[in-house]
Amino acid sequence: MPDKHKIQEGEHANIATQNKKIISEDTADDKGWTQPNDQISGSGLTFKYHLDKEIQFSTSTNVDRDLNTNKEFDLYSTGLENKKMGVLQTGPKQNKSNQKSTSTEKEKGFSATVFNDGAQLVKAERAKGWINISDKSKGISVGIKNFLQEYPKELEVNPKTNTLNAYIWPASVNPMSFERENTKLDGEMLDNFAQGITKTTEFIYFFHTAEKIEVIEHTMDYVLDPPIAHTNPEWYTSSKVYGNMAPHSTKFPEFENALQYKYDWMAFNQEWESWYSIFDFGDVKTYYFDDEWHMWNNNEPTVDFSLWTNFMRTGNPKYYHMAQNMSKHSMDVDNIHWPKKRSYVGDINEAVDFWNYLEEPESTPYLGIGRRHGNEHWSALLSAHVWIQGWIASYYITGDQRALEVAEMTGDTYIKRIWGDHDLRGRRLYLSVLNLVELYDATKLEKYKTELDERIDIMLELQGKQGGNLVLDRYGYSQTYVAQGLHKYYQLTGSPEVKKALIDHARWVKNVPPLNHKMESYLATIYPLIIGYELSGNKSYFVTIQPI
């Protein structure tokens, strides 16, 4: 359990799956919310090595933590004594830096130390993220990707036990705890959903014969900072996998410059503000006021997918890395993975295994349900706050099988309909259609198609009762979910009913533009109007877009 608050029946009123027992979200008098319970420390992988005597230790560091620095990494090599030796990367959260980034100076507090027991051999800001030990004929290297960005990290060799230790959370720093910062409502909730989050860490182990250390470092770089493959943008856009998408060009410089400025602004602030650490990296903050950034985005709405499309359009590896890191963060940290009952596969000969399986505790009902934007990553959970488009794109572009597995976990929860008909109305319905159509396209599993068909039937039935509008007035900002989801479905099936629904909806938003949620809903009509124009050829839809 992440904290010491008193667990009561009827918690989580905002995401209740029943109404027999409900308690208020306002339990601020319970100080246990802010008291740590379960923590992590000394977590990682240990490998026992077999090398001869006279072992050489090597690593590399940089005095500048800037990811885009022009300064070279400094290679360090020395003989391994009969003492623990390694490299430790920490950041402002461990070093308690009170100096945050300003408009002219970056945040302080990053430290990379090469150590030999208690002695500091090298003091820098950034470790590259690898160490190597070699005798005269062979050696072993170990590295961790995003060593700085996902601090704290440590790579250590212990000659007394002949072990090579790679820590995702070092024992040499204070444990990581998951209590709430305070008892103020966050996302209209006073909860803690840290139980069930995950974190994927990428390791590289390189077993080699005698090599120059420069060759070894270069090999490690292929994984720690790999080259990015990209074909012509026209290939991606002409595939129509994501509808009509234009490759990057100078044809419409105002639009293109505005779009690229937005992404560059995100990239700059992520690096300048050092939105790093093991459970933060990949995410960005949403609001800036009073000279302070507020509110983790938690991928709302489908931010990683917008970065994937920009990578496809431009071929710029910067957006590949941003998209991949945000996808990995959101599928791991901004989601619930446990408690999860195992799937029964019958891989044990004894028949009693099945009857034991039936008696095992059930999964949490919230598997695969994402986070709402919040001041903390795990403080607010809400229906219709998970976006799998980016995960599917990550699966297509990078081959990340885990991305598809987590997306399927979300799809399976849709099938359970844990919120009853509430699950089949409003933005919950709209977003589920967008997610399920992407999931079905990637898996071709009939269970997702069946659920998708039923939800689309409900959406079209409700459209008839709403005068042609596919979207409840309350959720005008959900226009893009509806338009993208139904258009993808139309691409896959050619359904004339769905085509008509999209055109009717374009007519509605042209004649009665939504103005709820200020300009957010109004601007969201651009995509359904474009779809209406593409499907009907009616130029009035295109003309309506111009002033928007």
C-alpha positions as CSV (number, residue, x, y, z in Angstrom):
1,M,0.0,0.0,0.0
2,P,1.4,3.4,-0.9
3,D,0.3,5.3,2.2
4,K,-1.2,4.8,5.6
5,H,-4.6,6.3,5.1
6,K,-7.5,4.3,6.6
7,I,-8.9,2.1,3.8
8,Q,-12.7,2.2,3.8
9,E,-15.4,0.5,1.9
10,G,-16.9,2.8,-0.7
11,E,-13.8,4.8,-1.6
12,H,-13.4,6.3,-5.1
13,A,-16.8,7.9,-5.4
14,N,-15.9,9.6,-8.7
15,I,-15.2,6.2,-10.3
16,A,-17.7,4.1,-8.4
17,T,-18.7,0.7,-9.9
18,Q,-21.7,0.4,-7.4
19,N,-23.9,2.7,-5.3
20,K,-24.5,0.5,-2.2
21,K,-21.7,2.0,-0.3
22,I,-20.2,5.4,-1.2
23,I,-18.2,7.7,1.0
24,S,-17.2,11.3,0.3
25,E,-13.9,12.1,-1.4
26,D,-13.3,14.6,1.3
27,T,-11.3,12.7,3.9
28,A,-8.7,15.4,4.4
29,D,-8.7,14.8,8.1
30,D,-7.0,11.4,7.5
31,K,-3.3,12.3,7.8
32,G,-2.4,8.9,6.6
33,W,-2.7,10.1,3.0
34,T,0.6,12.0,3.5
35,Q,2.4,9.3,5.4
36,P,4.6,6.8,3.4
37,N,4.0,3.1,3.6
38,D,5.5,0.7,1.0
39,Q,8.7,2.0,-0.6
40,I,11.3,0.9,-3.1
41,S,15.0,0.7,-2.6
42,G,17.9,-1.3,-3.8
43,S,16.0,-2.5,-6.8
44,G,17.7,-3.7,-10.0
45,L,19.5,-6.7,-11.6
46,T,22.6,-8.5,-10.4
47,F,24.9,-10.5,-12.7
48,K,27.7,-12.7,-11.5
49,Y,30.8,-12.4,-13.6
50,H,33.8,-14.7,-14.2
51,L,36.9,-12.7,-15.2
52,D,40.6,-13.2,-14.6
53,K,42.7,-11.0,-12.3
54,E,43.8,-7.4,-13.2
55,I,40.4,-6.2,-14.2
56,Q,40.0,-2.7,-15.8
57,F,37.0,-0.6,-15.0
58,S,35.7,2.1,-17.4
59,T,32.8,4.5,-17.8
60,S,32.2,8.0,-19.1
61,T,30.7,11.3,-17.7
62,N,30.0,14.8,-18.8
63,V,30.3,18.1,-16.8
64,D,27.2,19.4,-18.6
65,R,23.9,17.7,-18.0
66,D,22.3,19.4,-21.1
67,L,21.2,16.6,-23.4
68,N,22.1,18.8,-26.4
69,T,25.5,19.9,-25.1
70,N,28.5,20.3,-27.4
71,K,30.9,19.1,-24.7
72,E,32.4,15.7,-25.1
73,F,32.0,12.9,-22.6
74,D,35.1,12.2,-20.6
75,L,36.2,8.6,-20.6
76,Y,37.5,7.3,-17.3
77,S,39.4,4.0,-16.8
78,T,41.3,2.6,-13.9
79,G,42.3,-0.7,-12.4
80,L,39.6,-2.4,-10.3
81,E,40.6,-2.8,-6.6
82,N,39.0,-5.1,-4.1
83,K,36.3,-2.5,-3.4
84,K,33.0,-1.5,-4.8
85,M,33.3,0.7,-7.8
86,G,30.7,2.3,-10.0
87,V,28.8,5.4,-11.2
88,L,25.8,7.0,-9.4
89,Q,23.5,9.4,-11.1
90,T,21.2,11.6,-8.9
91,G,19.2,14.7,-9.5
92,P,17.4,17.6,-7.7
93,K,15.0,15.3,-5.8
94,Q,17.9,13.6,-4.1
95,N,20.2,16.6,-3.7
96,K,17.3,18.8,-2.5
97,S,18.1,21.7,-4.8
98,N,15.9,24.7,-4.0
99,Q,16.9,26.5,-7.2
100,K,14.4,25.7,-9.9
101,S,14.9,26.8,-13.5
102,T,14.3,30.5,-14.2
103,S,14.1,32.3,-17.5
104,T,17.9,32.5,-17.7
105,E,19.3,29.6,-15.6
106,K,18.6,25.9,-15.4
107,E,17.7,24.0,-12.3
108,K,20.7,22.9,-10.2
109,G,21.2,19.6,-8.4
110,F,22.3,17.0,-11.0
111,S,25.3,14.9,-9.9
112,A,27.2,12.0,-11.6
113,T,29.8,10.4,-9.3
114,V,32.3,7.7,-10.1
115,F,33.1,6.2,-6.8
116,N,35.5,3.7,-5.2
117,D,33.8,2.7,-1.9
118,G,33.4,6.1,-0.2
119,A,36.0,7.9,-2.3
120,Q,34.8,10.2,-5.2
121,L,37.0,9.6,-8.2
122,V,35.1,11.8,-10.7
123,K,32.5,14.4,-10.1
124,A,30.3,15.6,-13.0
125,E,26.7,16.4,-13.8
126,R,25.8,13.6,-16.2
127,A,26.8,9.9,-16.5
128,K,26.4,8.4,-19.9
129,G,24.8,5.3,-18.4
130,W,27.3,2.4,-18.8
131,I,30.3,0.7,-17.2
132,N,32.6,-1.9,-18.5
133,I,34.9,-4.4,-16.7
134,S,37.5,-6.3,-18.7
135,D,40.5,-8.6,-18.2
136,K,43.1,-9.1,-20.8
137,S,41.0,-11.3,-23.1
138,K,37.3,-10.6,-22.4
139,G,34.8,-8.3,-20.7
140,I,31.3,-7.3,-19.8
141,S,29.5,-4.0,-20.2
142,V,26.2,-3.0,-18.7
143,G,24.1,0.1,-19.4
144,I,20.7,1.6,-18.7
145,K,18.9,3.8,-21.2
146,N,17.9,7.3,-20.1
147,F,20.3,7.1,-17.2
148,L,20.1,10.8,-16.5
149,Q,16.5,11.4,-17.4
150,E,15.2,8.5,-15.2
151,Y,17.4,9.3,-12.2
152,P,18.4,8.0,-9.7
153,K,20.4,5.2,-11.3
154,E,23.6,3.3,-10.3
155,L,25.9,0.8,-12.0
156,E,28.2,-0.9,-9.6
157,V,30.8,-3.7,-9.6
158,N,31.5,-5.6,-6.4
159,P,34.8,-7.6,-6.7
160,K,34.3,-9.3,-3.3
161,T,31.2,-11.1,-4.7
162,N,32.1,-11.0,-8.4
163,T,28.8,-9.2,-9.2
164,L,27.8,-6.6,-11.6
165,N,24.8,-4.6,-10.2
166,A,22.5,-2.4,-12.2
167,Y,20.1,-0.4,-10.0
168,I,16.9,1.2,-11.2
169,W,16.6,2.6,-7.7
170,P,19.9,2.5,-5.8
171,A,20.2,1.4,-2.2
172,S,22.6,4.3,-1.7
173,V,19.9,7.0,-1.9
174,N,16.8,7.4,0.2
175,P,13.9,5.0,-0.7
176,M,11.1,6.1,-3.1
177,S,7.8,6.5,-1.4
178,F,4.4,7.1,-2.9
179,E,2.4,9.1,-0.3
180,R,0.4,12.1,-1.4
181,E,2.0,15.5,-1.0
182,N,-1.0,16.9,0.7
183,T,-4.7,16.3,1.3
184,K,-6.1,18.8,-1.2
185,L,-8.4,17.5,-3.9
186,D,-6.5,16.8,-7.1
187,G,-8.6,16.3,-10.1
188,E,-11.6,16.5,-7.8
189,M,-10.4,13.5,-5.9
190,L,-8.6,12.6,-2.7
191,D,-7.1,9.3,-3.6
192,N,-3.9,7.5,-4.2
193,F,-3.6,5.1,-7.1
194,A,0.1,4.4,-6.9
195,Q,-0.6,0.7,-6.3
196,G,-0.5,-0.9,-9.7
197,I,1.7,1.4,-11.6
198,T,4.7,0.0,-13.4
199,K,8.0,1.2,-14.8
200,T,9.9,-0.3,-17.7
201,T,13.7,0.1,-17.6
202,E,15.8,-0.8,-20.6
203,F,19.1,-2.6,-19.9
204,I,22.0,-3.5,-22.3
205,Y,24.5,-6.3,-21.5
206,F,27.4,-6.6,-23.9
207,F,29.7,-9.6,-23.6
208,H,32.9,-9.1,-25.7
209,T,36.4,-10.2,-26.3
210,A,39.3,-7.8,-25.8
211,E,38.4,-4.5,-27.4
212,K,39.5,-0.9,-27.2
213,I,37.3,1.0,-24.8
214,E,36.4,3.5,-27.5
215,V,34.9,0.6,-29.5
216,I,33.0,-0.7,-26.5
217,E,31.6,2.8,-25.8
218,H,30.5,3.1,-29.4
219,T,28.7,-0.3,-29.2
220,M,26.9,0.7,-26.1
221,D,25.8,4.0,-27.8
222,Y,23.8,1.9,-30.3
223,V,21.3,1.1,-27.5
224,L,21.7,4.0,-25.2
225,D,21.3,6.5,-28.0
226,P,20.3,4.5,-31.0
227,P,20.0,5.8,-34.6
228,I,16.4,6.2,-35.7
229,A,15.0,4.7,-38.9
230,H,12.6,6.7,-41.0
231,T,11.3,6.4,-44.5
232,N,10.0,9.3,-46.7
233,P,7.2,11.2,-45.0
234,E,5.1,10.6,-48.1
235,W,5.2,6.9,-47.5
236,Y,3.6,7.3,-44.0
237,T,1.0,9.9,-45.2
238,S,0.0,8.0,-48.4
239,S,-0.6,4.9,-46.4
240,K,-3.8,6.5,-45.1
241,V,-3.4,4.6,-41.8
242,Y,-4.3,7.8,-40.0
243,G,-6.5,9.3,-42.7
244,N,-5.4,12.2,-44.8
245,M,-2.2,13.5,-43.3
246,A,0.1,15.9,-45.2
247,P,3.9,15.5,-45.1
248,H,6.0,18.3,-43.7
249,S,6.4,21.0,-46.3
250,T,6.7,24.8,-46.9
251,K,3.4,25.0,-48.8
252,F,1.5,26.5,-45.8
253,P,4.2,28.1,-43.7
254,E,1.9,29.7,-41.2
255,F,0.3,26.4,-40.2
256,E,3.5,24.5,-40.3
257,N,5.5,27.0,-38.3
258,A,2.7,27.2,-35.6
259,L,2.6,23.4,-35.4
260,Q,6.4,22.9,-35.1
261,Y,6.7,25.8,-32.7
262,K,4.3,24.0,-30.3
263,Y,6.3,20.8,-30.4
264,D,9.6,22.7,-30.0
265,W,8.2,24.6,-27.1
266,M,7.3,21.3,-25.4
267,A,10.7,19.9,-26.1
268,F,12.5,23.0,-24.8
269,N,10.6,23.2,-21.6
270,Q,10.9,19.4,-20.9
271,E,14.7,19.8,-21.0
272,W,15.0,23.3,-19.6
273,E,12.7,22.6,-16.6
274,S,14.3,19.2,-16.2
275,W,11.0,17.3,-16.1
276,Y,13.1,14.2,-15.2
277,S,13.2,11.3,-12.7
278,I,12.1,7.7,-12.9
279,F,8.4,8.3,-12.6
280,D,8.2,11.8,-14.3
281,F,10.3,11.4,-17.4
282,G,8.3,11.5,-20.7
283,D,5.6,13.7,-19.3
284,V,5.2,17.4,-19.5
285,K,3.4,20.0,-17.4
286,T,0.3,21.8,-18.6
287,Y,-0.2,25.2,-17.1
288,Y,2.2,28.1,-16.4
289,F,1.2,30.9,-14.1
290,D,2.7,32.9,-11.1
291,D,6.2,32.0,-12.5
292,E,5.5,28.3,-11.9
293,W,4.6,25.3,-13.9
294,H,1.6,23.3,-12.7
295,M,-0.3,20.0,-13.4
296,W,1.3,16.9,-15.0
297,N,-0.3,16.3,-18.4
298,N,-0.6,12.5,-18.0
299,N,-1.0,12.2,-21.8
300,E,-4.3,14.1,-21.8
301,P,-5.5,14.1,-24.5
302,T,-3.4,11.6,-26.7
303,V,-0.3,13.9,-26.6
304,D,2.1,11.0,-27.5
305,F,0.1,10.3,-30.6
306,S,0.4,13.9,-31.8
307,L,4.2,13.5,-31.4
308,W,4.2,10.3,-33.3
309,T,2.4,11.9,-36.2
310,N,4.8,14.8,-36.2
311,F,7.7,12.3,-36.4
312,M,6.1,10.5,-39.3
313,R,5.5,13.9,-41.0
314,T,9.0,15.3,-40.5
315,G,11.4,12.4,-39.8
316,N,13.0,14.4,-37.0
317,P,14.3,12.0,-34.4
318,K,13.7,14.5,-31.6
319,Y,10.0,13.8,-31.9
320,Y,10.6,10.1,-32.1
321,H,12.3,10.2,-28.7
322,M,9.7,12.5,-27.2
323,A,6.8,10.3,-28.5
324,Q,8.4,7.1,-27.4
325,N,9.2,8.4,-23.9
326,M,5.7,9.8,-23.4
327,S,4.1,6.6,-24.6
328,K,6.3,4.5,-22.3
329,H,5.6,6.9,-19.4
330,S,1.8,6.9,-19.9
331,M,1.4,3.2,-20.4
332,D,3.5,2.5,-17.3
333,V,2.9,5.2,-14.8
334,D,-0.4,6.8,-15.9
335,N,-2.2,3.5,-15.8
336,I,-3.2,0.6,-13.5
337,H,-1.7,-2.8,-14.1
338,W,-2.2,-4.6,-10.8
339,P,-3.8,-6.5,-8.9
340,K,-4.4,-8.6,-12.0
341,K,-5.6,-12.1,-12.0
342,R,-3.5,-14.4,-14.2
343,S,-4.9,-15.7,-17.5
344,Y,-5.5,-19.4,-17.4
345,V,-3.5,-21.1,-20.1
346,G,-3.4,-24.7,-18.7
347,D,0.4,-25.0,-18.6
348,I,0.5,-27.3,-15.6
349,N,-0.3,-31.0,-15.8
350,E,-2.2,-31.2,-12.6
351,A,-5.9,-30.5,-13.0
352,V,-6.2,-28.9,-9.6
353,D,-4.5,-25.9,-11.0
354,F,-7.7,-24.8,-12.7
355,W,-9.7,-25.0,-9.5
356,N,-7.0,-23.1,-7.6
357,Y,-7.2,-20.5,-10.4
358,L,-10.9,-20.0,-9.8
359,E,-10.3,-19.2,-6.2
360,E,-7.6,-16.7,-6.8
361,P,-8.5,-13.0,-6.0
362,E,-10.1,-11.1,-8.9
363,S,-8.3,-8.2,-10.7
364,T,-8.9,-4.6,-9.8
365,P,-11.8,-3.4,-11.9
366,Y,-9.7,-0.4,-13.0
367,L,-7.1,-2.3,-15.1
368,G,-6.0,-0.2,-18.1
369,I,-7.9,2.9,-17.0
370,G,-5.7,6.0,-17.3
371,R,-5.0,9.1,-15.3
372,R,-6.5,12.5,-15.3
373,H,-4.1,15.5,-15.5
374,G,-3.1,16.2,-11.9
375,N,-0.5,17.7,-9.6
376,E,0.7,14.2,-9.0
377,H,0.8,11.2,-11.4
378,W,-1.3,8.8,-9.3
379,S,-3.7,11.1,-7.4
380,A,-6.6,11.2,-9.8
381,L,-8.3,8.4,-11.8
382,L,-11.3,9.1,-14.0
383,S,-13.3,7.4,-16.7
384,A,-12.5,8.4,-20.3
385,H,-8.9,9.3,-19.5
386,V,-6.9,6.7,-21.3
387,W,-5.6,7.2,-24.9
388,I,-4.1,4.2,-26.7
389,Q,-3.6,5.7,-30.2
390,G,0.0,6.6,-29.3
391,W,0.7,3.2,-27.8
392,I,-0.5,1.6,-31.1
393,A,1.6,3.9,-33.1
394,S,4.6,3.0,-30.9
395,Y,3.8,-0.7,-31.5
396,Y,3.7,0.0,-35.3
397,I,6.8,2.2,-35.5
398,T,9.1,0.7,-32.9
399,G,7.8,-2.9,-32.6
400,D,7.2,-2.4,-28.9
401,Q,5.1,-5.4,-28.0
402,R,4.4,-4.1,-24.5
403,A,2.5,-1.2,-26.0
404,L,0.1,-3.5,-27.6
405,E,-0.3,-5.6,-24.5
406,V,-1.2,-2.6,-22.4
407,A,-3.6,-1.4,-25.1
408,E,-5.3,-4.8,-25.0
409,M,-5.7,-4.5,-21.2
410,T,-7.6,-1.3,-21.7
411,G,-9.7,-2.9,-24.4
412,D,-10.6,-5.8,-22.2
413,T,-11.8,-3.4,-19.5
414,Y,-14.1,-1.7,-22.0
415,I,-15.7,-5.1,-22.7
416,K,-16.5,-5.5,-19.0
417,R,-18.4,-2.2,-18.9
418,I,-17.5,-1.6,-15.3
419,W,-19.6,1.7,-15.2
420,G,-22.7,0.2,-16.7
421,D,-24.5,2.6,-19.1
422,H,-22.4,5.5,-17.9
423,D,-19.7,3.8,-19.9
424,L,-21.8,4.0,-23.0
425,R,-22.6,7.8,-22.9
426,G,-20.8,11.0,-23.3
427,R,-17.0,11.3,-23.7
428,R,-16.6,7.7,-22.3
429,L,-18.5,6.4,-25.3
430,Y,-16.6,8.7,-27.8
431,L,-13.2,7.9,-26.5
432,S,-13.9,4.2,-26.3
433,V,-14.8,4.1,-30.0
434,L,-11.5,5.9,-30.9
435,N,-9.5,3.5,-28.8
436,L,-11.3,0.3,-29.8
437,V,-11.1,1.0,-33.5
438,E,-7.3,1.4,-33.2
439,L,-7.1,-1.7,-31.1
440,Y,-9.2,-3.8,-33.5
441,D,-7.2,-2.5,-36.5
442,A,-3.9,-3.6,-34.8
443,T,-5.1,-7.0,-33.5
444,K,-8.1,-8.0,-35.7
445,L,-9.6,-9.7,-32.7
446,E,-13.3,-10.2,-33.1
447,K,-14.0,-9.5,-29.4
448,Y,-12.9,-5.9,-29.9
449,K,-14.9,-5.6,-33.2
450,T,-18.1,-6.8,-31.5
451,E,-17.7,-4.3,-28.7
452,L,-16.9,-1.6,-31.1
453,D,-19.9,-2.3,-33.3
454,E,-22.3,-2.2,-30.4
455,R,-20.9,1.1,-29.2
456,I,-21.1,2.7,-32.6
457,D,-24.7,1.5,-32.9
458,I,-25.4,3.3,-29.6
459,M,-23.6,6.5,-30.9
460,L,-25.7,6.6,-34.1
461,E,-28.9,5.9,-32.2
462,L,-28.2,8.8,-29.9
463,Q,-27.3,11.0,-32.8
464,G,-30.9,10.7,-34.1
465,K,-32.1,11.9,-30.7
466,Q,-29.7,14.9,-30.8
467,G,-30.8,16.4,-34.1
468,G,-27.8,15.1,-36.0
469,N,-25.2,16.0,-33.4
470,L,-23.0,13.0,-32.5
471,V,-21.7,14.8,-29.3
472,L,-23.6,15.9,-26.2
473,D,-23.3,19.7,-25.7
474,R,-21.5,19.1,-22.4
475,Y,-18.6,17.4,-24.3
476,G,-18.1,19.6,-27.3
477,Y,-14.3,19.3,-26.9
478,S,-14.7,15.6,-27.7
479,Q,-15.4,16.3,-31.4
480,T,-12.0,14.9,-32.5
481,Y,-12.6,11.6,-30.6
482,V,-15.8,11.1,-32.5
483,A,-14.6,12.2,-35.9
484,Q,-11.3,10.2,-35.8
485,G,-12.9,7.1,-34.4
486,L,-15.8,6.9,-36.8
487,H,-13.7,7.9,-39.8
488,K,-11.2,5.1,-39.0
489,Y,-14.1,2.7,-38.7
490,Y,-15.4,3.9,-42.1
491,Q,-12.0,3.3,-43.6
492,L,-12.0,-0.3,-42.3
493,T,-15.6,-1.2,-43.1
494,G,-17.0,1.3,-45.7
495,S,-20.1,1.5,-43.6
496,P,-22.7,3.8,-45.4
497,E,-24.4,4.5,-42.0
498,V,-21.2,5.8,-40.5
499,K,-20.4,7.9,-43.6
500,K,-23.9,9.5,-43.3
501,A,-23.4,10.1,-39.6
502,L,-20.1,11.9,-40.1
503,I,-21.7,14.1,-42.8
504,D,-24.7,14.9,-40.7
505,H,-22.5,15.7,-37.8
506,A,-20.4,18.1,-39.9
507,R,-23.7,19.8,-41.0
508,W,-24.6,20.2,-37.3
509,V,-21.3,21.8,-36.1
510,K,-21.4,24.1,-39.2
511,N,-24.8,25.4,-38.3
512,V,-24.7,25.1,-34.5
513,P,-21.0,25.4,-33.5
514,P,-20.4,24.3,-29.9
515,L,-19.2,27.0,-27.6
516,N,-19.0,25.2,-24.3
517,H,-15.6,24.9,-22.6
518,K,-14.9,28.3,-24.2
519,M,-12.9,28.0,-27.4
520,E,-11.8,24.5,-26.9
521,S,-15.0,23.0,-28.3
522,Y,-15.2,25.5,-31.1
523,L,-11.7,24.7,-32.3
524,A,-12.4,21.0,-32.0
525,T,-14.9,21.3,-34.9
526,I,-12.1,21.7,-37.4
527,Y,-11.6,17.9,-37.8
528,P,-15.2,16.9,-38.2
529,L,-15.7,19.7,-40.7
530,I,-12.7,18.5,-42.8
531,I,-14.1,14.9,-42.7
532,G,-17.5,16.2,-43.8
533,Y,-15.9,18.0,-46.7
534,E,-13.8,14.9,-47.7
535,L,-16.8,12.6,-47.6
536,S,-19.4,14.8,-49.2
537,G,-17.5,17.3,-51.4
538,N,-19.7,20.1,-49.9
539,K,-17.4,23.1,-50.0
540,S,-19.4,24.9,-47.3
541,Y,-17.7,22.8,-44.7
542,F,-14.3,23.8,-46.0
543,V,-15.3,27.5,-46.1
544,T,-16.6,27.3,-42.5
545,I,-13.1,26.1,-41.3
546,Q,-11.3,29.2,-42.7
547,P,-12.1,31.7,-39.9
548,I,-11.6,29.1,-37.2
